[in-house]
Structure formats: C-alpha cells, structure tokens
C-alpha cells in the first residue's frame, strides 16, 4: 500500500501545483488595469526615446561621412594642385638646365 499512497500523494501535489499555477494566471491584472496601462506607457516612452537616440546617432554618422567625403575632396584637389605645381617646377628646372647647357656650349665655341 505504500506505493499507492506515494502515487496518490504525488497526484495530489501535481493537482495542487496546477491549481496554484491557474490561480497565479487568474490573478494577473487585466489590460484595463491602470498599473498595466502605466507600464505599457512607460515602455512606449522608452521605445520612443530609444528610437530618437538611434535617429540622432544615425544623423551624426551621416554628417561625419559627409564631412569626411568633403575633406577627401579637398585633400584630392590640394594633391592635384601640388602635383601640377611640381610638374611646372620640374619643367622650369629642366629648361634652366637645358639653357645652361646651351649657354655653356655657346661659350666654348
């Protein structure tokens, strides 16, 4: 008889656990409860604030990308200008060397 009693006890405990779970579910406040509405409003407010922060961060990133692109354009233009100036200076140096060789040849004759 001991096993039958143990089975009966386990069955009663299981039924009691199910009943407690059901009571816990029934005790849950409804959607019309002010506390539930307050929590829902707080969650919505937090979600809206998070979305605003994310939008602001994305705007900052976009602005940083635009500034980086502008700085890159300026740097490329400056590099091009410096390359052009170097080419002009190299041409002037070559011309000066050529003129010096020509003048030296004239002086030798």
C-alpha positions, 0 to 999 in steps of 0.5 A: 500500500505504500506505493499507492499512497506515494502515487496518490500523494504525488497526484495530489501535489501535481493537482495542487501545483496546477491549481496554484499555477491557474490561480497565479494566471487568474490573478494577473491584472487585466489590460484595463488595469491602470498599473498595466496601462502605466507600464505599457506607457512607460515602455512606449516612452522608452521605445520612443526615446530609444528610437530618437537616440538611434535617429540622432546617432544615425544623423551624426554618422551621416554628417561625419561621412559627409564631412569626411567625403568633403575633406577627401575632396579637398585633400584630392584637389590640394594633391592635384594642385601640388602635383601640377605645381611640381610638374611646372617646377620640374619643367622650369628646372629642366629648361634652366638646365637645358639653357645652361647647357646651351649657354655653356656650349655657346661659350666654348665655341 
